């Protein structure tokens, strides 16, 4: 059973790679510009505002001080 699932995954990956390689090559800057020109994509971060007074600030569990 596991080998069958692995084979299906491998075939799907191979198909994905073949599809990507079939596309013409593009410079990295051209790829970035193509993403920027896509008007359907929302590039802004989601945010929520609520009326009221802050009772408690809960710190994030993610490490935001990573250099990177």
C-alpha positions as CSV (number, residue, x, y, z in Angstrom):
1,X,0.0,0.0,0.0
2,X,2.7,2.4,0.9
3,X,4.7,1.7,-2.2
4,X,1.7,2.4,-4.4
5,X,1.1,5.7,-2.6
6,X,4.8,6.6,-3.0
7,X,4.7,5.7,-6.7
8,X,1.7,7.9,-7.2
9,X,3.4,10.8,-5.4
10,X,6.6,10.3,-7.5
11,X,4.6,10.3,-10.7
12,X,2.8,13.5,-9.7
13,X,6.1,15.1,-8.8
14,X,7.6,14.1,-12.1
15,X,4.6,15.5,-14.0
16,X,4.9,18.8,-12.1
17,X,8.6,19.0,-12.9
18,X,7.9,18.3,-16.6
19,X,5.2,20.9,-16.7
20,X,7.6,23.5,-15.2
21,X,10.4,22.6,-17.6
22,X,8.1,23.0,-20.5
23,X,7.7,26.7,-19.8
24,X,10.2,29.1,-21.3
25,X,13.1,30.2,-19.1
26,X,12.7,33.6,-17.4
27,X,15.1,35.7,-15.4
28,X,14.4,36.0,-11.7
29,X,13.6,39.7,-12.1
30,X,11.1,38.9,-14.9
31,X,9.4,36.3,-12.6
32,X,9.1,38.9,-9.8
33,X,7.7,41.4,-12.2
34,X,5.2,38.9,-13.5
35,X,3.9,38.3,-10.0
36,X,3.7,42.1,-9.4
37,X,1.6,42.5,-12.6
38,X,-0.9,39.9,-11.5
39,X,-3.8,42.1,-10.4
40,X,-5.8,39.2,-9.0
41,X,-3.2,38.6,-6.3
42,X,-3.5,40.5,-3.1
43,X,0.0,41.5,-1.9
44,X,-0.9,43.3,1.3
45,X,-0.8,41.5,4.6
46,X,-4.2,40.8,6.2
47,X,-5.0,42.9,9.2
48,X,-8.0,43.3,11.5
49,X,-9.0,46.3,13.5
50,X,-11.5,46.2,16.3
51,X,-12.9,49.0,18.4
52,X,-12.3,48.9,22.2
53,X,-9.6,49.0,24.8
54,X,-6.6,46.7,25.0
55,X,-6.8,44.6,28.1
56,X,-3.8,42.3,27.6
57,X,-1.1,41.9,25.0
58,X,-0.3,38.3,24.0
59,X,3.3,37.9,22.6
60,X,3.8,35.8,19.5
61,X,5.4,32.3,20.0
62,X,7.4,32.8,16.7
63,X,10.9,34.1,17.0
64,X,10.9,37.5,15.2
65,X,14.5,38.4,16.0
66,X,16.0,35.9,13.5
67,X,18.6,37.4,11.2
68,X,18.0,36.3,7.8
